[in-house]
Every structure is written in C-alpha cells, then in structure tokens.
Amino acid sequence: MNFFGKLIGKNEIFFDLLEEGAQEAKVSVDLLEKFLRQMDDGKRPAGLDDFVQARRKEKRIRHQMTEALTRSFITPLDREDLEALSVALYRIPKQVEKIVERLSIYPGRVPCEMFSRQAELMNQAAAALVFMVKQLRKGTTLDVIREANDRLQYAEAEADKVMLEHLRTLYVGPCDAKELVVLQKLFEMVEQAVDRCRNAGNIVVQVVLKHS
C-alpha cells in the first residue's frame, strides 16, 4: 500500500532526513558497543569525540528538518509527526553520549559484562527502528511495521528484565553504597536509551496507523 505515492516527489528530503537520523542513532549505539568491548579488553577507549560527532550530526539533521518544514507548504506526513519523529531520533545519540560520559569518569573498574547485554538489546532496538523508518519512504503495510515493532518492543522488554536482574545482583552483592548508587544510575541510563528507541518506533507505528 503506497499511501505516500502522490506526495513524494520534491518532498524526498523529509524521508532522507528521517533515514539519516535513524542511521545516526544506530551509529551511536554501535559506538557504545565498541566502547564497552574496548574497556572489557583492558584497552583505553578513544574518548568521546565520536559520540559527540554523532550527537551533533543528529542535531544538525533535526535543524534541517525544522527548516524544511518551514519552507514547505505540502509535506508527505503530518508536520507534527515529522517533527516528533525527528526529535525522538535526536534523543537517542544524546542519551548514549551521556552514558559514555558517565562510564568514562567511573572511578573503579567498569563491570562491562553487566552492560554488554543491555547494549546488545539496544542495538537490536536501533536496528529495528532503522528498518521501520526506511519503510515510510516507499509506503508499507501495517503488518510489516507491526512485525518490526514487535522486535523493538521485545528488545525493550528484555532490557527491562536485564536491568532488574543487575539491580538484584547489586542489592545482595558486596559493593559499597557509593558503587551501588553509581551503577544503578548507569543501568537506568542505558535502559532509558532503549526506551528512546521504543518511543521513536511508537511514533512510526502511529503514523502508519493514521494512513492505513
């Protein structure tokens, strides 16, 4: 069902920007996984520059979306949906950058093995989101979007379970009060990043529902 066929033409820019935004969000998640692997291998990660660049690129994409909306009379999707999805995508690399900032100043040994599963699930969620956003350009069926969204929702639900299991380990383990508080906050921040992928996916689902 090609429900955007009549409008695509000169409005390809909106799909371009959404796809670039989704891909940049995925890049930031890939960088986080690489960062954790380097730490786990005892290597010194290469700093925050790549994460800062990913967030800045996403911010630039968001500003380009705002400019395109201002200059266009007709848009392939409702303006509020384009703006909402663009903002939701921007929040993903922004959250990932915050996570890495905290990890980089962690005073002890970062238990990377405890973060690796959450990061893996975040990557699954981001990959599903990229797929969903790309479907908007060509038009899609609700079944296709629902199937991809199911993968995203599964990753988010599993990330919740992993976080709870990690918290249970912290609460009964030997770590001191300061370490418990710091790690709990980090686990929650990683979970929030997965939630942001879910939130962006929910917007895509709403858009497709609106046009189906």
Secondary structure, 3 states (H helix, E strand, C coil): CCCCCCCCHHHHHHHHHHHHHHHHHHHHHHHHHHHHHHHHCCCCCCCCHHHHHHHHHHHHHHHHHHHHHHHCCCCCCCHHHHHHHHHHHHHHHHHHHHHHHHHHCCCCCCCHHHHHHHHHHHHHHHHHHHHHHHHHHHCCCHHHHHHHHHHHHHHHHHHHHHHHHHHHHHHHCCCCHHHHHHHHHHHHHHHHHHHHHHHHHHHHHHHHHHHC
